[in-house]
């Protein structure tokens, strides 16, 4: 968990995500920014530096795919095209970007794009409003990638969405829950040679065996 800005941003629960978008994030712009991070698993810098044309067409309609440009990715490795699911489309449709900037999320006075540090401050304030601790802007990426992994999506497919070139780097984002560990260990019962547990217990504990009746004990 991230404490005092150290450590990994926590994985957000469904209930925490609901609180953030219902009460914590208070403007359509803020909800659109962080919804993009949640529903595309992109990094905060990638979301902040989006152009309007990467998301909206010339008639201000949400495009079916969102474009994350190679020049804005970490390491400038490759451009990613990510489908816009209905949940994200609804949130984006409620946001009216400025006509005075080419960026989807312009900075102060429409100069450049919003800085990732400014986005982080907005997020921290939202978390305080709804009493969420240990989260950071990176929590959206970790939450999205973990959710896809838990849904059984192959790692190579997840890596195509997230932009990871090395699967070991992707795996460091994924959180393993205690119930998953329990499920993994419980699956080993399929290998067990023990079929009659009660019988095994009796054999191991003679005191638990059936006692002779008094008449049987008197027989020579």
Secondary structure, 3 states (H helix, E strand, C coil): CCECCECCCCCCCHHHHHHHHHHHCCCHHHHHHHHHHHHHCCCHHHHHCCEHHHCECCCCCECCEEEECHHHCHHHCCCEEEECCHHHHHHHHCCCCCCCCCECCECHHHCCECCHHHHHHHHHHHHHHCCCCCCCCHHHHHHHHHHHHHCCCCHHHHHHHHCCCCHHHHHCCCCCCHHHHHHHHHHHHHHCCCCCHHHHHHHHCHHHCCCCCHHHHCCC
